């Protein structure tokens, strides 16, 4: 498995995984994913030309932000999310001092982010328009790099 920059031909597969991981209004559109491809950072985890997961975000001066990280359910618990996040961190270190992300307070991924040394710095009430996992609130997490 390798983590690399996404190619335009990867976008449809990324969208498929996005819709599996984030159902309904919470999934990004192809236009949203294309935005990260063109103006942000979009990395994929690939094995034998199959996309297993992706991370999308923005690497900026001082602070980078993870907008989405998603691993196909069939390939979870195999270190893919960790590999994606570590590659994003390495790229971010070139210009940023921190990585920021938001996570629904009921999202099981919260434990993953805490294991990856992100710290909770706040809670935003009603961050999401509609409840996700029975909550509309999001934790703000940060990791110094």
NORSUL-V970964 format. One record per backbone hydrogen bond with DSSP energy under -0.5 kcal/mol. CO is the residue of the C=O (numbers start at 1). NH is the residue of the N-H. If there is no record, write none. Layout:
BEGIN
CO;NH + CO;NH
END
This chain:
BEGIN
2;46 + 4;44 + 7;10 + 8;11 + 10;14 + 11;15 + 12;16 + 13;17 + 14;18 + 15;19 + 16;20 + 17;21 + 18;22 + 21;23 + 23;26 + 24;27 + 29;33 + 30;34 + 31;35 + 32;36 + 33;37 + 34;38 + 35;39 + 35;40 + 36;40 + 41;57 + 42;6 + 43;55 + 44;4 + 44;46 + 45;52 + 45;53 + 46;2 + 47;50 + 50;47 + 50;52 + 52;72 + 53;45 + 54;70 + 55;43 + 56;67 + 56;68 + 57;41 + 58;60 + 58;65 + 61;63 + 62;97 + 62;98 + 64;100 + 65;58 + 65;67 + 66;102 + 68;56 + 70;54 + 72;75 + 73;76 + 75;78 + 79;83 + 80;84 + 81;85 + 82;86 + 83;87 + 84;88 + 85;89 + 86;90 + 87;91 + 88;92 + 89;93 + 91;94 + 92;95 + 92;96 + 95;62 + 97;145 + 98;64 + 99;143 + 100;66 + 101;141 + 103;139 + 104;107 + 107;110 + 108;111 + 108;112 + 109;113 + 110;114 + 111;115 + 112;116 + 113;118 + 114;117 + 119;142 + 122;140 + 123;125 + 124;127 + 124;138 + 132;135 + 135;132 + 136;127 + 136;128 + 137;105 + 138;124 + 139;103 + 139;141 + 140;121 + 140;122 + 141;101 + 142;119 + 143;99
END
